[in-house]
Amino acid sequence: MSNCLPAGTYYVLISGNTDKDTFGAGITVSDNTPTGVVVQARAFLEGCYAGGGFMNTTLRLNGYLPLAQPYNRVPWLHNGGEAVANAAAMPTNAVDWVLLEVRDATTEALIETRAALLLDNGAIVDADGITNGVRFQNISNGSSYKLALRHRNHLAVMGSTAVAMPNATPYDFANTTQVVQGSTQLKNVGGGINALFAGDTNAEGIINRTDYNKYVLQTGNTNPYLDSDCNLDGTVNSADFTTLRPNLQLCNVEQVRY
């Protein structure tokens, strides 16, 4: 119904056509306007980048993406309840879950974290599949913040510029000028696209022997959603080592290192 009265409880009088009897009925009008501030951002993952500004959606295509956010464990310990209702509710172009962080513009202290879905074109959206961005509850409309982005097996990145929220133009983690330490933190995958480096399988912020050891332990495992699946195809095999190996000894900036 459009043009409703403000939220509250109202009563409707219903008149009969024949005997003119009257009946009372109560109606409650609720205000369902979403609260919070929507933050828009975009990013790409090296491991599943397919070219032409798109990533592969193999995990979604094969039904391997978990319905609930997977970051409620070490080292992230994100206790959010972000989830989709069922497999059909998962966006058809979803790539994987990511963690988007809002930070203080000056101190860079963490204010709020939300798990969200990364789509094949780089857009980051709420799990409800509706919001054009990610809705945060603990930030103020019109205030400026910095952003950071994490993924379960790619190096996290920190935004270099504070932006007033809500932002009409998505914050671009695919642009080296928008990331702290620029090109050292992103992989040029062509076509003006820069992606998060693949291979940080334990999410500690450094790609090294411990990530390789985890890869070895998970190789051949039948679980299709593993952190060592660096190319996000649902299997851990030599292709993941090929993706990880060139990035050995790379690390992210201190602000996002566990």
Backbone bond lengths (Angstrom), bond angles and torsions (degrees), N, CA, C in turn:
res aa  C-N    CA-C-N  psi(-1)  N-CA   C-N-CA  omega(-1)  CA-C   N-CA-C  phi
1 M - - - 1.458 - - 1.525 109.15 -
2 S 1.331 116.77 137.60 1.458 120.22 178.76 1.519 110.09 -103.97
3 N 1.332 116.07 167.16 1.468 122.03 178.44 1.522 112.35 55.77
4 C 1.321 117.22 40.50 1.463 121.41 179.69 1.525 110.18 -74.07
5 L 1.331 114.75 157.85 1.450 120.95 171.62 1.520 109.50 -69.94
6 P 1.326 117.74 165.81 1.472 119.95 176.21 1.525 111.15 -57.20
7 A 1.340 115.17 160.36 1.461 120.22 -179.52 1.521 110.72 -55.93
8 G 1.335 116.93 141.43 1.448 121.32 -179.37 1.512 110.93 157.37
9 T 1.311 117.75 -173.59 1.462 122.09 -179.78 1.528 109.04 -108.93
10 Y 1.338 115.63 131.93 1.464 121.90 -177.56 1.526 109.76 -130.06
11 Y 1.340 117.14 165.42 1.453 121.94 178.85 1.528 109.36 -126.31
12 V 1.328 114.94 139.76 1.456 120.72 -177.87 1.518 109.07 -115.26
13 L 1.306 117.19 135.85 1.456 122.34 177.04 1.522 108.67 -98.95
14 I 1.352 115.93 122.04 1.460 121.41 -178.31 1.523 108.48 -110.09
15 S 1.318 118.68 120.33 1.468 123.00 -178.17 1.522 111.01 -101.82
16 G 1.350 116.57 134.67 1.452 120.83 177.69 1.523 111.30 -75.41
17 N 1.345 116.79 149.82 1.458 120.68 -177.93 1.525 112.32 -80.69
18 T 1.354 117.98 -27.48 1.468 120.47 -172.81 1.509 112.37 -101.87
19 D 1.324 116.15 -60.01 1.462 118.22 -174.79 1.526 113.03 -94.65
20 K 1.304 114.96 1.97 1.461 120.91 176.83 1.527 113.64 60.94
21 D 1.341 115.68 18.45 1.462 117.77 174.43 1.524 109.60 -65.74
22 T 1.282 115.94 153.84 1.472 120.01 178.28 1.520 109.68 -117.23
23 F 1.308 114.49 147.18 1.462 121.53 -178.31 1.524 108.47 -131.12
24 G 1.311 116.29 142.57 1.453 120.55 177.85 1.520 111.31 -103.47
25 A 1.326 116.35 143.21 1.472 121.39 177.55 1.517 108.17 -142.84
26 G 1.319 115.37 138.27 1.467 119.68 179.22 1.511 111.07 -98.53
27 I 1.319 115.84 139.87 1.472 120.42 176.73 1.519 108.34 -129.64
28 T 1.350 115.33 140.94 1.463 120.38 175.02 1.517 109.07 -112.52
29 V 1.307 116.38 124.55 1.471 121.72 177.17 1.520 107.62 -98.82
30 S 1.329 115.89 120.37 1.462 120.62 -178.02 1.522 111.09 -106.69
31 D 1.312 115.93 145.37 1.462 121.79 176.13 1.522 107.96 -92.23
32 N 1.349 116.33 106.03 1.464 121.04 -177.82 1.525 112.53 -99.78
33 T 1.324 116.93 17.28 1.463 119.93 178.98 1.527 109.37 -63.05
34 P 1.357 118.50 123.57 1.468 120.15 -179.23 1.513 111.64 -61.45
35 T 1.308 116.34 144.14 1.459 121.25 176.41 1.516 109.84 -96.68
36 G 1.326 116.04 171.77 1.449 120.13 176.70 1.519 113.06 95.65
37 V 1.338 114.87 -179.21 1.460 122.74 -178.29 1.525 108.42 -122.18
38 V 1.330 116.39 131.45 1.461 121.38 -177.46 1.527 110.31 -87.99
39 V 1.329 115.95 127.59 1.459 123.49 178.06 1.524 108.41 -109.49
40 Q 1.322 116.41 128.97 1.459 120.59 178.69 1.525 110.76 -107.20
41 A 1.329 115.97 138.66 1.465 121.03 178.65 1.521 109.23 -153.97
42 R 1.319 115.60 159.40 1.472 120.72 175.81 1.523 108.90 -138.46
43 A 1.341 115.82 151.78 1.458 121.07 -179.74 1.519 108.78 -163.03
44 F 1.324 115.50 163.92 1.458 121.53 176.67 1.524 109.72 -132.13
45 L 1.323 116.35 149.95 1.458 122.99 177.38 1.524 109.05 -106.61
46 E 1.318 116.01 128.79 1.462 120.49 -179.00 1.527 112.10 -57.44
47 G 1.334 116.50 -44.36 1.457 120.15 -170.62 1.509 115.00 -59.09
48 C 1.336 117.40 -34.21 1.463 119.87 -176.41 1.518 112.56 -115.25
49 Y 1.341 117.09 15.99 1.464 118.57 -179.94 1.527 109.94 -70.02
50 A 1.337 115.54 128.84 1.462 121.22 -174.72 1.515 113.45 -104.42
51 G 1.321 117.13 -10.58 1.451 121.23 -177.56 1.515 111.94 101.38
52 G 1.339 115.35 162.29 1.446 120.22 177.56 1.516 114.66 67.12
53 G 1.330 117.28 19.67 1.454 120.60 179.49 1.515 114.49 83.30
54 F 1.347 116.83 19.42 1.465 120.02 -179.23 1.526 110.95 -135.25
55 M 1.331 115.00 152.83 1.456 122.68 174.62 1.517 109.98 -110.47
56 N 1.332 116.06 157.98 1.463 120.43 176.21 1.532 110.29 -70.65
57 T 1.319 115.61 148.79 1.470 121.61 178.21 1.528 110.13 -117.42
58 T 1.323 116.05 37.21 1.468 121.36 -174.76 1.518 112.30 -58.48
59 L 1.325 117.49 -42.35 1.471 119.98 -179.15 1.528 110.76 -61.37
60 R 1.316 117.35 -43.72 1.474 120.74 178.20 1.521 111.15 -67.61
61 L 1.319 117.13 -42.79 1.463 122.14 -177.60 1.522 111.51 -59.16
62 N 1.329 116.49 -36.81 1.458 120.76 -177.29 1.524 113.24 -96.21
63 G 1.322 117.35 5.90 1.457 120.24 177.86 1.515 113.97 73.51
64 Y 1.331 117.51 27.27 1.456 120.90 -176.71 1.533 113.79 -92.77
65 L 1.319 118.11 -14.58 1.460 119.45 -177.98 1.526 110.02 -71.94
66 P 1.328 118.30 132.29 1.477 119.84 176.91 1.522 110.20 -67.77
67 L 1.323 116.28 147.73 1.460 120.38 179.72 1.523 111.62 -72.57
68 A 1.330 117.24 -28.88 1.457 122.40 179.34 1.526 110.20 -107.16
69 Q 1.312 115.82 150.81 1.470 120.69 -178.48 1.535 111.00 -56.55
70 P 1.347 117.85 139.00 1.467 121.79 -173.79 1.529 115.15 -96.59
71 Y 1.324 117.47 15.70 1.462 120.07 -173.54 1.529 113.99 -102.10
72 N 1.330 116.31 19.88 1.472 120.79 179.56 1.526 110.97 -89.06
73 R 1.297 117.64 39.99 1.469 123.85 -176.71 1.522 109.28 -147.03
74 V 1.339 115.71 172.05 1.457 121.10 177.61 1.527 108.79 -64.64
75 P 1.336 119.71 137.43 1.467 126.63 6.24 1.531 114.24 -95.36
76 W 1.357 117.36 -1.50 1.475 118.95 -171.88 1.535 112.46 -78.36
77 L 1.335 116.81 -44.70 1.471 122.23 -179.68 1.529 111.93 53.14
78 H 1.320 115.45 42.39 1.465 120.75 177.73 1.524 108.60 -85.99
79 N 1.323 117.38 119.40 1.463 120.66 -174.05 1.526 113.31 -99.07
80 G 1.316 117.52 19.81 1.461 120.98 179.57 1.520 112.49 -69.33
81 G 1.317 116.05 153.40 1.463 121.62 -179.60 1.516 113.60 -97.58
82 E 1.308 118.08 22.82 1.462 121.27 -178.59 1.532 110.38 -60.07
83 A 1.331 116.01 129.13 1.466 121.04 -177.13 1.519 109.28 -165.79
84 V 1.329 115.49 161.32 1.461 120.92 170.78 1.523 107.31 -105.03
85 A 1.327 116.53 154.30 1.467 120.89 -172.92 1.518 112.74 -66.44
86 N 1.317 117.39 -39.22 1.467 122.13 -178.20 1.518 108.47 -161.13
87 A 1.330 116.28 176.09 1.465 120.51 -176.30 1.521 111.96 -60.29
88 A 1.333 117.01 -35.60 1.464 120.59 -179.23 1.527 111.80 -67.19
89 A 1.331 116.60 -24.03 1.462 121.04 -178.56 1.526 112.36 -82.17
90 M 1.325 117.42 -12.16 1.462 120.57 177.93 1.529 108.57 -70.79
91 P 1.336 119.17 127.15 1.464 120.32 179.17 1.521 111.36 -52.66
92 T 1.313 116.75 137.53 1.468 120.51 -176.17 1.519 112.31 -64.74
93 N 1.333 117.27 -22.15 1.461 120.23 -179.66 1.528 112.33 -106.10
94 A 1.337 116.48 23.99 1.471 120.40 177.42 1.526 110.46 -73.82
95 V 1.311 115.91 138.12 1.468 122.26 179.10 1.525 110.17 -98.84
96 D 1.338 116.78 -51.96 1.466 121.67 -179.06 1.523 108.67 -172.39
97 W 1.325 114.97 173.73 1.459 122.18 174.07 1.533 109.64 -82.97
98 V 1.335 116.44 144.09 1.460 122.25 173.25 1.528 108.35 -133.47
99 L 1.317 116.13 169.30 1.462 122.44 174.48 1.522 108.27 -115.79
100 L 1.338 116.38 121.88 1.461 121.77 177.18 1.518 108.30 -106.94
101 E 1.330 116.62 128.53 1.458 122.19 -177.65 1.527 111.10 -113.30
102 V 1.332 116.02 139.35 1.465 122.04 171.07 1.526 107.59 -107.00
103 R 1.339 115.84 132.11 1.462 120.85 -176.14 1.525 111.52 -128.88
104 D 1.320 115.04 158.51 1.456 121.14 177.93 1.530 109.47 -60.16
105 A 1.327 116.79 137.27 1.459 121.28 -176.30 1.521 113.26 -64.92
106 T 1.326 117.46 -27.77 1.464 121.20 -176.69 1.522 112.45 -100.51
107 T 1.308 116.81 -53.33 1.466 120.53 -175.73 1.519 113.37 -85.94
108 E 1.328 116.28 -16.85 1.465 123.48 -175.79 1.528 112.71 64.68
109 A 1.330 116.54 16.13 1.465 120.74 176.52 1.525 109.46 -67.33
110 L 1.320 116.13 143.12 1.455 121.67 -178.74 1.528 110.61 -68.19
111 I 1.333 116.31 130.78 1.458 121.59 177.51 1.525 111.25 -106.25
112 E 1.327 116.75 -46.11 1.464 119.67 -177.65 1.520 109.96 -158.69
113 T 1.329 115.53 146.85 1.460 122.32 177.99 1.518 109.89 -125.53
114 R 1.322 116.21 138.77 1.461 120.90 176.35 1.527 109.50 -132.49
115 A 1.340 115.86 135.13 1.454 120.25 171.24 1.522 107.54 -82.48
116 A 1.314 116.79 138.30 1.459 121.50 -176.29 1.519 109.51 -146.20
117 L 1.322 115.59 173.99 1.454 121.10 -178.97 1.526 110.63 -103.44
118 L 1.322 115.36 131.98 1.461 121.95 174.96 1.525 108.07 -91.85
119 L 1.329 116.85 124.86 1.460 121.54 -179.83 1.528 111.12 -94.49
120 D 1.325 116.31 165.39 1.465 120.38 -172.48 1.526 113.64 -63.01
121 N 1.328 118.28 -23.13 1.464 121.17 179.52 1.528 112.57 -92.60
122 G 1.334 116.77 7.77 1.450 121.92 177.57 1.512 114.80 96.13
123 A 1.332 118.16 -10.62 1.462 120.81 -179.76 1.526 110.28 -67.89
124 I 1.331 115.63 145.85 1.467 122.26 177.82 1.520 107.56 -115.83
125 V 1.347 116.60 121.94 1.462 120.46 -172.40 1.520 111.31 -133.23
126 D 1.332 114.75 159.17 1.454 120.86 176.44 1.520 111.27 -63.64
127 A 1.315 115.95 155.85 1.464 121.47 -179.38 1.523 112.31 -66.58
128 D 1.330 117.53 -16.20 1.459 119.00 178.93 1.524 112.26 -72.46
129 G 1.330 116.66 -9.89 1.455 120.43 176.40 1.510 113.99 72.39
130 I 1.328 117.93 6.28 1.461 121.08 -175.51 1.527 111.45 -111.21
131 T 1.309 116.62 -48.33 1.455 121.33 -174.90 1.526 111.52 -64.19
132 N 1.317 115.73 132.79 1.464 121.12 176.29 1.525 108.16 -83.73
133 G 1.325 115.03 69.05 1.449 121.92 -174.55 1.510 109.34 137.88
134 V 1.319 117.21 -160.25 1.463 122.78 -176.56 1.525 108.57 -124.00
135 R 1.332 116.39 127.55 1.454 120.95 -175.27 1.536 110.95 -90.60
136 F 1.346 115.75 122.77 1.460 122.63 178.30 1.521 109.37 -109.37
137 Q 1.328 116.08 142.27 1.461 121.35 -175.82 1.522 113.98 -99.92
138 N 1.337 117.96 -17.95 1.461 120.66 -171.40 1.522 113.74 -109.74
139 I 1.324 117.03 23.57 1.455 120.74 175.75 1.524 108.74 -123.08
140 S 1.329 116.16 163.58 1.464 121.02 -173.43 1.524 111.64 -106.44
141 N 1.306 115.34 138.67 1.453 121.87 176.14 1.524 109.98 -60.93
142 G 1.335 116.96 126.06 1.458 121.63 178.62 1.511 114.83 93.66
143 S 1.313 118.39 -12.53 1.466 121.36 178.98 1.524 110.52 -86.68
144 S 1.326 116.42 158.05 1.462 121.39 -178.02 1.526 110.98 -102.32
145 Y 1.333 114.80 144.72 1.468 121.37 -177.67 1.529 109.34 -144.35
146 K 1.320 114.71 162.09 1.459 121.21 169.84 1.528 108.40 -102.12
147 L 1.329 115.57 156.89 1.463 121.12 -178.47 1.523 110.53 -122.05
148 A 1.321 115.63 153.23 1.460 122.23 171.75 1.523 107.68 -137.77
149 L 1.321 115.94 155.99 1.467 120.52 -176.66 1.520 110.25 -135.45
150 R 1.343 115.57 136.23 1.459 121.71 179.01 1.522 110.70 -126.72
151 H 1.331 115.50 151.21 1.468 122.66 171.93 1.515 107.86 -139.65
152 R 1.314 116.44 154.62 1.463 121.05 -170.80 1.528 114.45 -67.33
153 N 1.336 120.17 -20.01 1.467 119.10 176.50 1.533 114.04 -141.66
154 H 1.327 116.56 20.47 1.459 121.79 172.99 1.533 108.34 -121.95
155 L 1.328 116.98 152.11 1.458 120.36 179.87 1.521 111.11 -63.46
156 A 1.321 116.27 131.71 1.462 121.67 177.65 1.520 110.36 -68.05
157 V 1.338 116.00 154.77 1.459 120.85 179.01 1.528 109.95 -129.65
158 M 1.327 114.51 155.23 1.462 122.01 -179.70 1.518 109.21 -119.16
159 G 1.325 116.84 128.88 1.451 120.74 177.45 1.522 111.19 -67.16
160 S 1.322 116.06 145.14 1.466 120.54 -175.66 1.521 113.37 -95.58
161 T 1.333 117.25 -13.74 1.457 121.02 -172.19 1.522 111.51 -126.05
162 A 1.319 116.39 135.58 1.467 120.59 174.52 1.526 108.94 -77.85
163 V 1.344 115.69 139.30 1.464 121.39 -176.36 1.520 109.54 -130.81
164 A 1.336 116.09 139.07 1.458 121.10 176.87 1.519 109.51 -71.76
165 M 1.323 116.38 135.98 1.455 122.10 -178.76 1.525 111.08 -112.70
166 P 1.348 116.77 143.35 1.467 127.86 2.07 1.525 111.31 -74.36
167 N 1.316 117.08 149.77 1.456 122.24 -177.85 1.522 110.93 -104.62
168 A 1.314 116.82 125.69 1.461 121.68 -179.22 1.522 111.45 -71.83
169 T 1.343 116.67 -31.37 1.472 121.56 178.07 1.522 108.49 -103.50
170 P 1.343 118.10 124.12 1.465 120.32 -178.79 1.525 112.61 -56.60
171 Y 1.336 115.92 136.81 1.458 119.58 174.28 1.522 108.26 -65.04
172 D 1.339 117.05 130.14 1.459 121.13 -168.19 1.526 112.54 -103.35
173 F 1.339 115.60 95.31 1.460 120.50 175.21 1.528 112.03 -75.23
174 A 1.328 117.52 1.23 1.463 121.34 176.00 1.525 110.96 -95.51
175 N 1.325 116.46 2.58 1.461 122.85 -178.85 1.523 108.19 -110.75
176 T 1.316 117.67 121.07 1.463 121.08 -175.40 1.526 112.42 -61.86
177 T 1.329 118.14 -26.28 1.462 120.03 179.94 1.523 112.01 -74.37
178 Q 1.337 116.95 -12.44 1.457 121.36 -178.06 1.536 112.70 -100.14
179 V 1.332 116.64 5.17 1.468 121.81 -175.97 1.525 109.82 -124.87
180 V 1.331 116.22 136.63 1.462 120.67 177.20 1.527 109.66 -58.02
181 Q 1.321 116.56 130.95 1.470 125.68 -177.24 1.525 112.87 65.51
182 G 1.317 116.14 17.73 1.453 123.11 166.42 1.511 118.45 42.10
183 S 1.339 115.93 -120.21 1.462 121.33 -171.39 1.518 113.52 -67.41
184 T 1.336 118.55 -14.49 1.467 119.36 176.99 1.521 111.10 -75.03
185 Q 1.339 116.97 -14.98 1.461 121.38 -175.45 1.526 113.55 -106.88
186 L 1.317 116.96 -4.27 1.464 120.73 -177.07 1.517 110.69 -134.76
187 K 1.334 115.37 149.58 1.460 122.09 178.64 1.524 109.17 -99.61
188 N 1.330 116.21 124.46 1.458 120.95 176.78 1.528 108.24 -73.49
189 V 1.326 115.89 111.92 1.467 119.91 -178.16 1.526 111.87 -105.39
190 G 1.337 116.60 9.48 1.456 121.68 175.28 1.509 113.21 96.97
191 G 1.327 114.83 160.27 1.453 120.59 176.93 1.511 114.05 65.35
192 G 1.340 116.92 27.44 1.456 119.78 -179.27 1.518 113.71 75.63
193 I 1.332 117.54 10.40 1.469 122.54 -179.70 1.517 109.87 -103.14
194 N 1.316 115.81 133.62 1.467 121.99 174.04 1.523 108.15 -121.89
195 A 1.319 116.25 134.97 1.467 121.17 -171.84 1.522 111.19 -120.10
196 L 1.333 115.62 156.91 1.456 120.87 173.50 1.528 108.86 -63.21
197 F 1.329 116.96 140.12 1.464 121.86 -179.75 1.528 111.12 -69.15
198 A 1.324 116.86 134.60 1.463 122.57 178.61 1.524 111.06 -86.49
199 G 1.356 115.51 150.03 1.450 119.71 170.54 1.514 116.96 123.15
200 D 1.333 117.68 -6.27 1.470 119.54 179.14 1.526 108.44 -84.05
201 T 1.323 116.31 72.40 1.463 121.67 -170.58 1.524 113.90 -68.19
202 N 1.341 117.50 -20.09 1.466 119.50 176.65 1.526 112.22 -108.41
203 A 1.333 116.49 6.40 1.465 123.20 173.39 1.517 113.99 54.91
204 E 1.312 117.89 33.70 1.467 120.20 179.08 1.527 112.00 -91.88
205 G 1.335 116.87 -6.49 1.460 120.29 176.95 1.504 115.39 99.58
206 I 1.326 118.00 -0.64 1.460 122.77 177.83 1.528 108.38 -135.82
207 I 1.308 117.20 133.12 1.461 120.39 177.13 1.528 107.35 -95.53
208 N 1.330 115.92 110.49 1.459 120.28 -174.68 1.531 110.87 -149.28
209 R 1.325 115.64 -159.55 1.457 120.77 -175.73 1.532 112.62 -60.89
210 T 1.323 118.29 -33.00 1.465 119.41 -179.41 1.532 110.81 -64.78
211 D 1.318 116.98 -33.18 1.460 120.15 176.10 1.532 110.19 -69.90
212 Y 1.321 115.83 -39.26 1.467 119.64 176.41 1.525 110.60 -63.88
213 N 1.328 117.17 -42.76 1.464 120.61 179.93 1.530 111.25 -61.59
214 K 1.318 116.41 -38.68 1.469 119.54 177.92 1.521 109.97 -66.45
215 Y 1.317 116.00 -39.79 1.467 120.19 176.26 1.528 110.98 -58.32
216 V 1.331 116.62 -44.96 1.471 121.04 -179.81 1.533 110.25 -60.87
217 L 1.321 116.92 -44.04 1.463 121.07 -179.20 1.521 112.51 -63.91
218 Q 1.319 117.19 -33.32 1.463 120.46 -176.05 1.524 113.86 -94.39
219 T 1.326 117.57 -6.70 1.467 120.25 179.41 1.526 110.35 -60.92
220 G 1.313 116.17 130.64 1.458 121.25 178.85 1.505 114.76 83.66
221 N 1.341 117.92 -6.12 1.462 120.88 177.84 1.524 109.56 -64.92
222 T 1.311 116.69 139.91 1.462 120.59 -175.76 1.530 113.36 -82.26
223 N 1.325 117.84 -8.79 1.466 120.63 176.20 1.534 108.31 -67.05
224 P 1.346 118.67 122.38 1.469 119.84 -175.79 1.526 114.31 -81.75
225 Y 1.344 117.71 -2.96 1.465 119.85 -178.90 1.516 108.63 -124.55
226 L 1.326 115.59 83.21 1.460 122.28 -177.22 1.521 110.03 -123.00
227 D 1.329 116.16 151.07 1.460 120.80 -177.37 1.527 112.91 -67.30
228 S 1.320 117.83 -24.33 1.467 120.31 -179.87 1.526 113.07 -82.70
229 D 1.318 117.00 0.02 1.463 121.56 175.89 1.529 108.07 -80.49
230 C 1.311 116.02 77.15 1.470 121.61 -171.13 1.521 113.22 -68.33
231 N 1.335 118.04 -25.81 1.469 119.38 178.54 1.520 112.63 -99.21
232 L 1.330 117.10 6.48 1.466 123.85 173.53 1.531 112.96 54.05
233 D 1.350 115.58 47.90 1.468 118.85 176.88 1.522 112.60 -109.71
234 G 1.341 117.00 4.06 1.458 120.67 176.56 1.506 115.21 91.15
235 T 1.325 118.06 3.05 1.469 121.79 177.07 1.531 108.89 -137.35
236 V 1.329 115.59 152.40 1.460 120.57 174.81 1.524 107.23 -111.23
237 N 1.318 115.99 111.83 1.468 120.92 -177.49 1.528 109.47 -149.88
238 S 1.324 116.90 -165.15 1.462 121.04 -175.11 1.526 112.90 -61.94
239 A 1.330 117.11 -26.34 1.462 119.77 179.07 1.527 111.14 -62.61
240 D 1.326 116.58 -32.67 1.466 120.22 178.82 1.524 110.77 -71.73
241 F 1.327 116.73 -36.33 1.465 119.36 175.96 1.528 110.34 -66.44
242 T 1.326 116.71 -37.63 1.464 120.65 176.98 1.523 111.02 -61.56
243 T 1.322 116.41 -34.95 1.464 121.02 178.01 1.523 111.21 -73.94
244 L 1.314 116.55 -40.81 1.465 122.42 -176.46 1.533 112.92 -73.33
245 R 1.305 117.33 -42.37 1.471 122.18 -168.20 1.533 114.43 -54.18
246 P 1.340 121.07 -46.53 1.481 119.36 -178.06 1.528 113.54 -63.76
247 N 1.326 117.27 -16.13 1.465 120.65 -176.30 1.517 113.81 -99.21
248 L 1.325 117.27 4.78 1.460 120.22 177.93 1.526 110.85 -56.76
249 Q 1.323 115.45 136.79 1.465 125.87 179.92 1.525 113.78 81.40
250 L 1.325 117.60 0.38 1.457 119.03 173.38 1.537 109.30 -77.92
251 C 1.329 115.63 150.67 1.466 118.96 177.31 1.526 110.29 -144.88
252 N 1.304 115.41 158.66 1.462 118.70 178.50 1.536 110.23 -92.13
253 V 1.323 116.08 178.18 1.468 120.30 -176.01 1.542 109.49 -77.06
254 E 1.297 114.58 158.64 1.467 121.44 -173.61 1.526 113.05 -57.58
255 Q 1.346 116.58 -34.82 1.474 120.07 -175.81 1.520 113.08 -59.90
256 V 1.320 118.72 -26.77 1.459 121.35 -177.23 1.526 113.19 -118.25
257 R 1.331 116.16 18.36 1.461 119.96 -178.77 1.524 109.94 -95.97
258 Y 1.332 116.38 131.69 1.468 120.32 177.76 1.520 110.16 -80.72
